[in-house]
Amino acid sequence: MTCRIAPSILSADFARLGDEVRAVVAAGADLLHFDVMDNHYVPNLTVGPMVCAAIKPHCTVPIDVHLMVSPVDRIVDDFAKAGASIISFHPEATAHVDRTIGVIRDAGCKPGLVLNPATPLDWLDWTLDKVDLVLLMSVNPGFGGQSFIAHTLAKLEKARARIDAQRARDGREVMLEIDGGVKVDNIGAIARAGADTFVAGSAIFGTADYKATIAAMRAQLPRS
């Protein structure tokens, strides 16, 4: 299993954002996670396509955009043009989930579906053959620095079983990402539950040595 670490710039120093992006990529990031909040779907307001476009020249890894916005479709093309490689959204935030997946694909990006802690895996019954990423939230979305919700481990195991079964049918690789409270001391257990892509914000950007922190995280993961 290929494991990927995706630092979330939500926890970066925004006064030095270009420097922060370059530093975390040099430290070994596989993806850069870009959290978009609209103060509507979630009670916080963060960044938009202009910031994504601004950091793109500083980023040599794929930009993984997580849309916590409603509605979704109109803003997809803006992020695609701004440099996103992956665009994920919450099914509750759009009127037509299947259409939104198609909008993302047509924009040239990989579509992902995000499931909140209380959102059932049943959404995957109708979408897993169409997405490239499933993101399970292990905190309630809206703010960084929250603690990992323990029951997400059981949910990860069930999601992994579904993804593996789908891969046996069609051979497609679907990433299983986790976001919220991921740290050096729990990333191993999260990986054993089935995740292969790990979003970490304050656990990386809150340390003095990004490279050492990412290396410590990677040391807990199975060898790819």
Legacy VTK file of the C-alpha trace (Angstrom):
# vtk DataFile Version 3.0
C-alpha trace
ASCII
DATASET POLYDATA
POINTS 224 float
0.000 0.000 0.000
1.361 3.402 -0.986
1.127 5.782 1.972
0.985 9.557 1.564
1.352 12.380 4.074
-0.600 15.534 3.279
0.216 18.542 5.491
-2.734 20.914 5.846
-1.869 24.555 5.263
-4.756 25.499 7.556
-2.158 25.298 10.351
0.632 27.088 8.460
1.878 30.617 9.122
-0.209 32.593 6.629
2.126 35.580 6.824
4.808 33.333 5.261
2.646 31.003 3.194
4.942 30.593 0.183
7.882 29.818 2.476
5.758 27.384 4.463
4.667 25.522 1.337
8.237 25.196 0.077
9.449 24.084 3.496
6.864 21.369 4.000
7.322 20.022 0.466
11.099 19.924 1.001
10.432 18.116 4.288
8.791 15.220 2.444
5.105 16.008 1.918
3.429 13.829 -0.713
0.405 16.106 -1.134
-0.530 19.570 0.099
-3.957 19.642 1.736
-5.918 22.845 1.096
-8.945 23.382 3.353
-11.677 25.648 1.964
-14.388 26.802 4.401
-17.230 29.192 3.601
-18.811 30.106 6.979
-21.967 28.494 5.612
-21.486 24.731 5.381
-19.032 24.981 8.298
-18.689 27.770 10.921
-15.361 29.113 9.717
-13.968 31.114 6.796
-10.587 30.275 5.298
-9.163 30.586 1.781
-10.272 30.508 -1.848
-8.977 29.996 -5.382
-6.769 33.113 -5.349
-4.686 31.691 -2.502
-4.510 28.314 -4.224
-3.218 30.007 -7.383
-0.717 32.016 -5.315
0.863 28.951 -3.706
0.836 26.787 -6.836
4.254 28.095 -8.087
5.755 27.147 -4.699
4.271 23.634 -4.666
5.819 20.706 -6.548
3.405 18.097 -5.156
-0.308 17.719 -5.988
-2.683 20.138 -4.266
-5.485 18.262 -2.522
-8.427 20.677 -2.189
-11.061 19.876 0.440
-14.210 21.914 -0.186
-16.273 22.587 2.924
-18.619 24.845 0.988
-22.181 24.902 -0.276
-23.037 25.006 -3.093
-20.108 23.169 -4.657
-20.362 23.096 -8.451
-19.829 26.757 -9.310
-16.459 27.007 -7.592
-14.955 23.758 -8.919
-13.643 25.247 -12.159
-12.023 28.129 -10.232
-9.957 25.673 -8.188
-9.116 23.560 -11.208
-7.723 26.662 -12.934
-5.911 27.637 -9.709
-3.907 24.405 -9.752
-5.844 21.783 -7.808
-5.156 18.137 -8.654
-7.792 16.604 -6.363
-11.081 18.230 -5.346
-13.174 16.640 -2.616
-16.595 17.673 -1.348
-19.235 16.685 1.193
-22.367 14.952 -0.181
-24.609 17.029 2.102
-23.293 20.216 0.495
-24.576 19.594 -3.027
-27.989 18.922 -4.524
-26.744 16.236 -6.934
-23.713 14.223 -5.801
-23.258 12.322 -9.046
-23.384 15.542 -11.087
-20.789 17.220 -8.852
-18.428 14.272 -9.280
-18.790 14.726 -13.029
-18.171 18.476 -12.790
-14.889 17.826 -10.986
-13.828 15.155 -13.475
-14.726 17.382 -16.440
-12.591 20.173 -14.931
-9.564 17.878 -15.160
-9.273 17.009 -11.460
-9.658 13.804 -9.485
-12.949 13.786 -7.545
-13.191 12.814 -3.897
-16.064 12.337 -1.471
-15.779 13.495 2.156
-17.735 11.810 4.941
-18.154 13.520 8.310
-17.916 11.479 11.535
-21.698 10.875 11.580
-22.126 10.543 7.797
-22.769 6.890 6.869
-20.646 4.934 4.418
-23.820 4.204 2.434
-22.958 7.130 0.130
-20.187 4.923 -1.283
-22.734 2.401 -2.568
-23.495 4.788 -5.438
-20.244 6.701 -5.866
-17.216 4.498 -5.169
-16.839 3.470 -8.807
-16.685 7.151 -9.819
-14.319 8.753 -7.279
-10.544 8.659 -6.861
-10.488 9.473 -3.153
-12.596 8.860 -0.068
-11.863 11.207 2.828
-13.102 10.277 6.286
-13.238 13.141 8.754
-11.993 12.078 12.192
-13.100 15.415 13.668
-16.131 17.570 12.949
-15.053 19.942 10.178
-14.544 23.632 10.741
-11.481 24.098 12.914
-7.957 22.727 13.171
-6.338 21.309 16.291
-9.196 18.983 17.314
-8.729 15.522 18.850
-9.132 12.331 16.831
-12.565 10.691 17.221
-11.780 7.094 18.181
-14.725 5.387 16.470
-13.315 6.531 13.122
-10.964 3.519 13.256
-13.874 1.091 12.888
-15.315 3.229 10.090
-11.936 3.181 8.333
-11.857 -0.610 8.445
-15.274 -0.803 6.801
-14.336 1.796 4.168
-11.132 -0.108 3.382
-13.118 -3.307 2.867
-15.416 -1.522 0.403
-12.515 0.037 -1.489
-10.656 -3.274 -1.710
-13.786 -5.010 -3.001
-14.277 -2.303 -5.617
-10.643 -2.582 -6.692
-11.069 -6.349 -7.109
-13.937 -5.622 -9.491
-12.458 -2.858 -11.634
-8.751 -2.585 -10.779
-9.000 1.117 -9.936
-6.945 2.698 -7.153
-9.029 4.774 -4.738
-7.174 6.639 -1.998
-8.524 6.390 1.552
-7.681 9.616 3.347
-8.106 10.569 7.001
-8.297 14.129 8.319
-8.412 15.299 11.916
-6.224 14.757 14.946
-3.571 12.727 13.091
-0.295 12.702 15.058
2.925 10.733 15.326
1.510 8.661 18.183
-1.685 7.534 16.422
-0.818 7.437 12.709
0.296 3.810 12.962
-3.066 2.662 14.336
-4.864 4.740 11.702
-2.814 3.076 8.963
-3.533 -0.385 10.358
-7.251 0.442 10.212
-6.909 1.025 6.464
-6.008 4.647 5.693
-3.297 5.268 3.116
-3.341 9.091 2.998
-2.927 11.171 6.156
-3.796 14.845 6.585
-1.922 16.519 9.442
-2.014 20.200 10.263
-0.861 21.358 13.685
0.963 18.052 14.220
3.394 19.168 11.495
3.205 22.954 11.293
3.225 23.234 15.082
6.680 21.688 15.303
10.089 23.266 14.802
11.383 20.648 12.363
8.888 19.649 9.651
11.261 17.104 8.125
11.831 15.304 11.430
8.095 15.245 12.169
7.157 13.855 8.761
9.954 11.279 9.047
8.665 10.241 12.473
5.175 9.838 11.025
6.432 7.855 8.062
8.386 5.550 10.379
5.062 4.408 11.884
3.584 3.500 8.483
3.827 0.191 6.624
6.493 0.112 3.945
5.059 0.783 0.477
LINES 1 225
224 0 1 2 3 4 5 6 7 8 9 10 11 12 13 14 15 16 17 18 19 20 21 22 23 24 25 26 27 28 29 30 31 32 33 34 35 36 37 38 39 40 41 42 43 44 45 46 47 48 49 50 51 52 53 54 55 56 57 58 59 60 61 62 63 64 65 66 67 68 69 70 71 72 73 74 75 76 77 78 79 80 81 82 83 84 85 86 87 88 89 90 91 92 93 94 95 96 97 98 99 100 101 102 103 104 105 106 107 108 109 110 111 112 113 114 115 116 117 118 119 120 121 122 123 124 125 126 127 128 129 130 131 132 133 134 135 136 137 138 139 140 141 142 143 144 145 146 147 148 149 150 151 152 153 154 155 156 157 158 159 160 161 162 163 164 165 166 167 168 169 170 171 172 173 174 175 176 177 178 179 180 181 182 183 184 185 186 187 188 189 190 191 192 193 194 195 196 197 198 199 200 201 202 203 204 205 206 207 208 209 210 211 212 213 214 215 216 217 218 219 220 221 222 223
